[in-house]
Amino acid sequence: MESERPEPLDDPESERLAKDRRLARGLRVAARRSLVLARRYREEEGPGGARETACVRQALAYRAAARHLGAERPGLARTTPDRAARGANRQTG
């Protein structure tokens, strides 16, 4: 059976970008899994339990790491704090 590792690219910059995209994809998958666990823990313990809180914090850390890589997929990015503030101003004003 052949390895599922992609062939290296000729351009080092392209190789780094491809590696960052793969890493970001893995981080997003890990974040989703953490949130699935958080939901299960919420059902077991009720809202605000220690395990649920830890899972949510870990999911946020994974998402932040994926964003830091600059490989966030268009259309799936969460609202930034400045956008949320602008939206709140429109609703109240």
C-alpha distances in whole Angstrom, upper triangle without the diagonal:
4,7,9,12,14,15,19,22,25,27,27,29,27,24,26,27,23,23,26,25,21,23,26,24,23,26,28,25,26,30,30,28,31,34,32,33,36,37,37,39,41,42,42,44,46,46,46,44,43,39,39,41,38,36,37,38,34,33,36,35,31,33,35,32,30,34,34,31,33,30,32,31,34,36,34,36,39,43,44,47,49,48,49,52,53,52,55,57,57,58,60,62
4,6,9,11,12,15,18,21,24,24,26,23,20,23,24,20,19,23,22,19,21,24,22,21,25,26,24,25,29,29,28,31,33,32,33,36,37,37,39,41,42,42,44,46,46,45,44,43,39,39,40,38,35,37,37,33,32,35,33,30,31,33,30,28,31,32,29,30,27,29,29,32,34,33,34,37,41,42,45,47,46,47,50,51,50,53,55,55,56,59,60
4,5,8,10,13,16,19,21,21,23,21,18,19,21,17,16,19,19,16,17,21,19,18,21,23,21,22,26,26,25,28,30,30,30,33,35,35,36,39,40,40,42,43,43,43,41,40,36,36,37,35,32,33,34,30,29,31,30,26,28,30,27,25,28,28,25,27,24,26,26,30,32,30,32,34,38,39,42,44,43,44,47,48,48,50,53,53,53,56,58
4,6,9,12,15,18,20,20,21,19,16,18,18,14,14,17,16,12,15,17,15,15,18,20,18,19,23,23,22,25,27,27,28,31,32,32,34,36,37,38,40,41,40,40,39,38,34,34,35,32,30,31,31,28,26,29,27,24,25,27,24,22,25,26,22,24,21,23,23,26,28,26,28,31,34,35,38,40,40,41,44,45,44,46,49,49,50,52,54
4,7,9,12,15,17,16,18,16,12,14,15,12,11,14,14,11,13,16,15,14,17,19,18,19,23,23,23,25,28,28,29,31,33,33,35,37,38,39,41,42,41,40,39,38,34,34,35,32,29,31,31,27,26,28,26,22,24,25,22,20,23,23,20,22,19,22,22,25,27,26,27,30,33,34,37,39,38,40,43,44,43,46,48,48,49,52,53
4,6,9,12,14,14,15,13,10,13,13,10,10,13,13,10,13,16,15,15,18,20,19,21,24,24,25,27,29,29,31,33,34,35,37,39,40,41,43,43,42,42,41,39,36,36,36,34,31,32,32,28,27,28,27,23,24,25,22,20,23,23,19,21,18,21,20,23,26,25,26,29,33,33,37,38,37,39,42,42,42,45,47,47,48,51,52
4,6,10,12,13,14,12,10,13,14,11,11,15,15,13,16,19,18,18,21,23,23,24,27,28,28,31,33,33,34,37,38,39,40,42,44,45,46,47,46,45,45,43,40,39,40,37,35,35,35,32,30,31,30,26,27,28,25,23,25,25,21,22,20,23,23,26,28,28,29,32,35,36,39,40,40,41,44,45,45,47,49,49,51,53,55
4,7,9,9,11,9,7,10,12,9,10,13,14,13,15,18,18,19,21,23,23,25,27,28,29,31,33,34,35,37,39,40,41,43,45,46,47,48,46,45,45,43,40,40,40,37,35,35,34,31,30,31,29,26,26,27,24,22,24,23,19,21,19,22,23,25,29,28,28,32,35,35,38,39,39,41,43,44,44,47,49,49,50,53,54
4,6,7,9,7,5,9,10,9,10,13,14,14,16,18,19,20,22,24,25,26,28,30,31,32,34,35,37,38,40,41,43,44,46,47,48,49,47,46,46,44,42,41,41,38,36,36,35,32,31,31,30,27,27,27,24,22,23,23,19,20,18,21,22,24,27,27,28,31,34,34,37,38,37,40,42,42,43,46,47,47,49,52,52
4,6,9,8,8,11,12,12,13,16,17,17,19,21,22,24,26,27,28,30,32,33,34,36,38,39,40,42,44,45,46,48,50,51,52,52,50,49,49,47,45,44,44,41,39,39,38,35,34,34,32,29,29,29,26,25,26,25,21,22,20,24,24,27,30,30,30,34,36,36,39,40,39,42,44,44,45,48,49,49,51,54,54
4,5,5,6,9,10,11,12,14,15,17,18,20,21,23,24,26,27,29,30,32,33,35,36,38,39,41,43,44,45,47,49,50,51,51,49,48,48,46,44,43,42,40,38,38,36,34,33,32,30,28,28,27,24,23,23,22,19,19,18,22,22,24,28,28,28,31,34,33,36,36,36,39,41,41,42,45,46,46,48,51,51
4,5,5,6,9,10,10,12,14,15,16,18,20,21,22,24,26,27,28,30,32,33,35,36,38,39,41,42,43,45,47,48,48,49,47,45,45,43,41,41,40,37,35,35,34,31,30,30,28,25,25,25,22,20,21,20,16,17,17,21,22,24,28,28,27,30,32,32,34,35,35,38,40,40,41,44,45,46,48,50,50
4,5,5,6,9,10,11,12,14,15,16,18,20,21,22,24,26,27,29,30,31,33,35,36,37,39,41,42,43,45,47,47,47,45,43,44,42,40,39,38,36,34,33,32,30,28,28,26,24,23,22,20,18,19,17,14,14,14,18,19,21,25,25,24,27,29,28,31,32,32,34,36,36,38,40,42,42,44,46,47
4,5,5,6,9,10,11,12,14,15,16,18,20,21,23,24,26,27,29,30,32,33,35,36,38,40,41,42,44,45,46,46,44,43,43,42,39,38,38,35,33,33,32,29,28,27,26,23,23,22,20,18,18,17,14,14,13,17,17,19,23,23,23,26,28,28,31,32,32,34,36,36,37,40,41,42,43,46,46
4,5,5,6,9,10,11,12,14,15,17,18,20,21,23,24,26,27,29,31,32,33,35,37,38,39,41,43,44,45,45,43,42,42,40,38,37,36,34,32,32,31,28,27,27,25,22,22,22,19,17,18,17,14,15,14,17,18,21,24,24,24,27,29,29,32,33,33,35,38,38,39,41,43,43,45,47,48
4,5,5,6,9,10,10,12,14,15,16,18,20,21,22,24,26,27,29,30,32,33,35,36,37,39,41,42,42,43,41,39,39,37,35,34,34,31,29,29,28,25,24,24,22,19,19,19,16,14,16,14,11,12,12,15,17,20,23,22,22,25,27,26,29,30,30,33,35,35,36,39,40,41,43,45,46
4,5,5,6,9,10,10,12,14,15,16,18,20,21,23,24,25,27,29,30,31,33,35,36,37,39,41,41,41,39,38,38,37,34,33,32,30,28,28,27,24,23,22,21,18,18,17,15,13,13,13,9,9,8,12,13,16,20,19,19,22,24,24,27,28,28,30,32,32,33,36,37,38,39,42,43
4,5,5,6,9,10,11,13,14,15,17,19,20,21,23,24,26,27,29,30,32,34,35,36,38,40,40,41,39,38,38,36,34,33,32,30,28,28,27,24,23,23,21,18,18,18,16,13,15,15,11,11,9,13,13,16,20,19,19,22,25,25,28,30,29,31,34,34,35,37,39,39,41,43,44
4,5,5,6,9,10,11,12,14,15,17,18,20,21,23,25,26,27,29,31,32,33,35,37,38,38,39,37,36,36,34,31,31,30,28,26,26,25,22,21,21,19,16,17,17,14,12,14,14,10,12,10,13,15,18,21,20,20,23,26,25,28,30,30,31,34,35,35,38,40,40,41,44,45
4,5,5,6,8,10,10,12,14,15,16,18,20,21,23,24,26,27,29,30,31,33,35,36,37,37,35,33,34,32,30,29,28,26,24,23,22,20,18,18,16,14,13,14,11,9,10,10,6,8,7,10,12,16,19,17,17,19,22,22,25,26,26,28,30,31,32,34,36,37,38,40,41
4,5,5,6,9,10,10,12,14,15,17,18,20,21,23,25,26,27,29,30,31,34,35,36,36,34,33,33,32,29,28,28,26,23,23,22,20,18,18,17,14,13,14,12,9,10,11,8,8,6,8,9,13,16,14,15,18,21,21,24,26,25,27,30,30,30,33,35,35,36,39,40
4,5,5,6,9,10,11,12,14,16,17,19,20,21,23,25,26,28,29,30,32,34,34,35,33,32,32,31,28,27,27,25,22,22,22,19,17,18,17,13,14,15,13,10,13,13,10,12,9,11,12,16,18,16,17,20,23,23,27,28,28,29,32,33,33,35,37,38,39,41,43
4,5,5,6,9,10,11,12,14,15,16,19,20,21,23,25,26,27,29,31,32,32,33,31,30,30,28,25,25,24,22,20,20,19,16,15,16,14,10,11,12,9,8,11,11,8,11,9,11,13,16,19,16,16,19,22,22,25,27,27,28,31,32,32,34,36,37,38,40,42
4,5,5,6,9,10,10,12,14,15,17,19,20,21,23,25,26,27,29,30,31,31,29,28,28,27,24,23,23,21,18,18,17,15,13,13,12,9,8,10,7,4,8,9,7,8,6,7,9,13,15,13,13,15,18,18,21,23,23,24,27,28,28,30,33,33,34,36,38
4,5,5,6,9,10,11,13,14,16,17,19,20,22,23,25,26,28,29,30,30,29,28,28,27,24,23,23,21,18,18,18,16,13,14,14,10,10,12,11,8,10,12,10,11,8,9,9,13,15,12,13,15,19,20,23,25,24,25,28,29,29,31,34,34,35,37,39
4,5,5,6,9,10,11,12,14,15,17,18,20,21,23,24,26,27,28,29,27,27,26,25,22,21,21,19,16,17,17,14,12,14,13,9,10,13,11,9,12,14,12,14,11,12,13,16,18,15,16,17,21,22,25,27,27,27,30,32,31,33,36,36,36,39,41
4,5,5,6,9,10,10,12,14,15,16,19,20,21,22,25,26,26,27,25,24,24,22,20,19,18,16,14,14,14,10,9,10,9,5,7,9,7,6,10,11,10,12,11,11,12,16,17,14,14,15,18,19,21,24,24,24,27,29,28,30,33,34,34,36,38
4,5,5,6,9,10,11,13,14,15,17,19,20,21,23,25,25,25,24,23,23,22,20,18,18,17,14,13,14,11,8,10,10,7,6,10,9,7,10,12,12,13,10,9,10,13,14,10,11,12,16,17,20,23,22,22,25,27,26,28,31,31,31,34,36
4,5,5,6,9,10,11,13,14,16,17,19,20,22,23,24,25,23,23,23,22,19,18,18,17,13,14,15,12,10,12,12,9,9,13,12,10,13,16,15,16,14,13,13,16,16,13,14,15,19,21,23,26,25,25,28,30,29,30,33,34,34,36,38
4,5,5,6,9,10,11,12,14,16,16,18,20,21,22,23,21,21,20,19,16,15,16,14,10,11,12,9,7,10,10,7,9,12,11,10,14,15,15,17,15,14,15,19,19,15,16,16,20,21,23,26,26,25,28,30,30,31,34,35,34,37,39
4,5,5,6,9,10,10,13,14,15,16,19,20,21,21,19,18,18,17,15,13,13,12,9,8,10,7,4,7,8,6,6,10,10,10,12,14,15,16,15,13,14,17,17,13,13,13,17,18,20,23,22,22,25,27,26,27,30,31,31,33,35
4,5,5,6,9,10,11,13,14,15,17,19,20,20,18,18,19,18,15,13,14,14,10,10,12,10,7,10,12,9,9,13,14,12,15,17,18,18,16,14,15,17,16,13,14,14,17,19,21,24,23,22,26,28,26,27,31,31,30,33,35
4,5,5,6,9,10,11,12,14,16,17,18,19,18,18,17,17,14,12,14,13,9,10,12,10,8,12,13,11,12,15,15,15,17,20,20,21,19,18,18,21,20,16,17,17,21,22,24,28,27,26,29,31,29,30,34,34,34,36,39
4,5,5,6,9,10,10,12,14,15,16,17,15,15,14,13,10,9,10,9,5,7,9,7,6,9,10,9,11,14,14,14,17,19,20,21,20,18,19,22,21,17,17,17,20,21,22,26,26,24,27,30,28,29,32,33,32,34,37
4,5,5,6,9,10,10,12,14,15,15,13,13,13,14,11,8,10,10,6,6,9,9,6,9,12,11,11,14,16,16,17,20,21,22,20,18,19,21,19,16,16,15,18,20,21,24,24,22,25,27,26,26,30,30,29,31,34
4,5,5,6,9,10,11,13,14,15,14,15,14,15,12,10,12,12,9,10,13,12,10,13,15,14,15,18,19,18,20,23,24,25,23,21,21,23,21,18,19,18,21,23,24,28,27,25,28,30,28,29,33,33,32,34,37
4,5,5,6,9,10,11,12,13,13,13,12,12,9,7,10,10,7,9,12,11,10,14,15,14,16,19,19,20,22,24,25,26,25,23,23,26,24,21,21,20,23,25,26,29,29,27,30,32,31,31,34,35,34,36,39
4,5,5,6,9,10,10,11,10,10,9,10,7,4,7,8,5,6,10,10,9,12,14,14,15,18,19,20,21,23,25,26,25,23,24,26,24,20,20,19,21,23,23,27,26,24,27,30,28,28,31,32,31,33,36
4,5,5,6,9,10,10,9,11,11,12,10,7,10,12,9,9,13,13,12,15,17,17,17,20,22,22,23,26,27,28,26,24,24,26,24,20,21,19,22,24,24,28,27,25,27,30,28,28,31,32,30,32,35
4,5,5,6,9,10,10,12,11,12,10,8,12,13,10,12,15,15,14,17,19,19,20,23,24,24,26,28,29,30,29,27,27,29,27,24,24,23,25,27,28,32,31,28,31,34,32,31,35,36,34,36,39
4,5,5,6,7,8,9,7,9,6,5,9,10,9,11,14,14,14,17,19,19,20,23,24,24,26,28,30,31,30,28,28,30,29,25,25,24,26,27,28,31,31,28,31,34,32,31,35,36,34,36,39
4,5,5,5,5,7,7,10,8,6,9,11,10,11,14,15,15,17,19,20,21,23,25,25,27,29,30,31,30,28,29,30,28,25,25,22,24,26,26,30,29,26,29,31,29,29,32,33,31,32,36
4,6,6,8,11,10,13,11,9,13,15,14,14,18,19,18,20,23,23,23,26,28,28,29,32,33,34,33,30,31,32,30,26,27,25,27,29,29,33,32,29,32,34,32,31,35,35,33,35,38
4,6,9,11,9,11,10,10,13,15,14,15,18,19,19,22,24,24,25,27,29,29,31,33,35,36,35,32,33,35,33,29,30,28,30,31,31,35,34,32,34,37,35,34,38,39,36,38,41
4,7,8,6,9,9,8,11,13,13,15,17,18,19,21,23,24,25,27,28,29,31,33,34,36,35,33,34,35,33,30,30,27,29,30,30,34,33,31,33,36,34,33,36,37,35,36,40
4,7,6,10,10,9,11,14,14,14,17,19,19,20,23,24,24,26,28,29,30,32,34,35,35,32,33,34,32,29,28,26,27,29,28,32,31,28,30,33,31,30,33,34,32,33,36
4,6,9,10,8,9,12,12,12,14,17,17,18,20,22,22,24,26,27,27,30,32,33,32,29,30,31,29,26,25,23,24,25,24,28,28,24,26,29,27,26,30,31,28,29,33
4,7,8,6,6,10,11,10,12,15,15,16,18,20,20,22,24,25,26,28,30,31,31,29,30,31,29,26,25,22,23,24,23,27,27,24,25,29,27,26,29,31,29,29,33
4,6,5,6,9,10,11,12,14,15,17,18,20,21,23,25,26,27,29,31,32,32,30,31,33,31,28,27,24,26,26,26,30,30,27,29,32,30,29,33,34,32,33,37
4,6,5,6,9,10,11,12,14,16,17,18,20,21,23,25,26,27,29,31,31,29,31,33,31,28,27,24,26,26,26,30,30,28,29,33,32,30,34,36,34,35,38
4,5,5,6,9,10,11,12,14,15,17,18,20,21,23,24,26,27,29,29,27,29,31,30,26,25,23,26,26,26,30,30,28,30,33,32,31,35,36,35,36,39
4,5,5,6,9,10,11,12,14,15,17,18,20,21,23,24,26,28,27,25,26,28,27,23,23,20,22,23,23,27,27,25,27,30,29,28,31,33,31,32,36
4,5,5,6,9,10,11,12,14,15,17,18,20,21,23,25,26,26,24,26,28,26,23,22,19,21,21,21,25,25,23,25,28,27,26,29,31,30,31,34
4,6,5,6,9,10,11,12,14,15,17,19,20,21,23,25,25,23,25,27,27,23,22,20,22,22,22,26,27,24,27,30,29,28,32,34,32,33,37
4,5,5,6,9,10,11,12,14,15,17,18,20,21,23,23,21,23,25,24,20,20,18,20,21,22,25,26,24,26,29,28,28,31,33,32,33,36
4,5,5,6,9,10,11,12,14,15,16,18,20,22,21,19,21,23,22,18,17,15,17,18,18,22,22,20,22,25,24,24,28,29,28,29,32
4,5,5,6,9,10,11,12,14,15,16,19,20,21,19,21,23,23,19,17,16,17,17,17,21,22,20,22,25,25,25,28,30,29,30,33
4,5,5,6,9,10,11,12,14,15,17,19,19,18,20,22,22,19,17,16,19,19,19,23,24,22,25,28,27,27,30,32,31,33,36
4,5,5,6,9,10,11,12,14,16,17,17,15,17,19,19,15,14,13,16,16,18,21,21,20,23,25,25,25,28,30,29,31,34
4,5,5,6,9,10,10,12,14,16,16,14,16,18,18,14,13,11,13,13,14,18,18,17,20,22,22,22,25,27,27,28,31
4,5,5,6,9,10,10,13,15,15,14,17,19,20,16,14,14,16,15,16,20,20,20,22,25,25,25,28,30,30,31,34
4,5,5,6,9,10,11,13,13,12,14,17,18,14,13,13,16,16,18,21,21,21,24,26,26,27,30,31,31,33,35
4,5,5,6,9,10,11,11,9,12,14,14,11,9,10,13,13,15,18,18,18,21,23,22,24,26,28,28,30,32
4,5,5,6,9,10,11,10,13,15,16,13,11,11,13,12,13,16,17,17,20,22,22,23,26,27,28,29,31
4,5,5,6,9,10,10,13,16,18,15,13,14,16,15,17,20,20,21,23,25,26,27,29,31,31,33,35
4,5,5,7,7,7,10,13,15,12,10,12,15,15,17,20,20,21,23,25,25,27,29,30,31,33,35
4,5,5,6,5,9,11,13,11,9,10,12,11,14,16,16,18,20,21,22,24,26,27,28,30,32
4,5,8,9,12,14,17,15,12,14,15,14,16,18,19,20,22,23,24,26,28,29,31,32,34
4,5,8,11,14,17,15,13,15,17,16,19,21,21,23,25,26,27,29,31,32,33,35,36
4,6,9,11,14,13,11,14,15,14,18,18,19,21,23,24,25,27,28,29,31,33,34
4,6,9,12,11,10,13,16,16,19,20,20,22,24,25,25,28,30,30,31,34,35
4,6,9,7,6,10,12,13,16,18,17,18,21,22,22,24,27,27,28,31,32
4,6,6,7,10,13,14,18,19,18,19,23,23,22,25,27,27,28,31,32
4,6,6,10,12,14,17,18,16,18,21,20,20,23,25,24,26,29,30
4,6,9,10,13,16,17,15,16,19,19,18,21,23,22,23,26,27
4,6,9,12,15,17,15,16,19,19,18,21,23,23,23,27,28
4,7,8,12,14,12,13,16,17,16,19,21,21,22,25,26
4,6,9,12,10,10,14,15,14,16,18,19,19,22,24
4,7,8,6,6,10,11,10,12,15,15,16,18,20
4,6,5,6,9,10,11,12,14,16,17,19,20
4,5,5,6,9,10,11,12,14,15,17,18
4,5,5,6,9,10,11,13,14,16,16
4,5,5,6,9,10,11,13,14,15
4,5,5,6,9,10,11,12,14
4,5,5,6,9,10,11,12
4,5,5,6,9,10,10
4,5,5,6,9,10
4,5,5,6,8
4,5,5,6
4,6,5
4,6
4
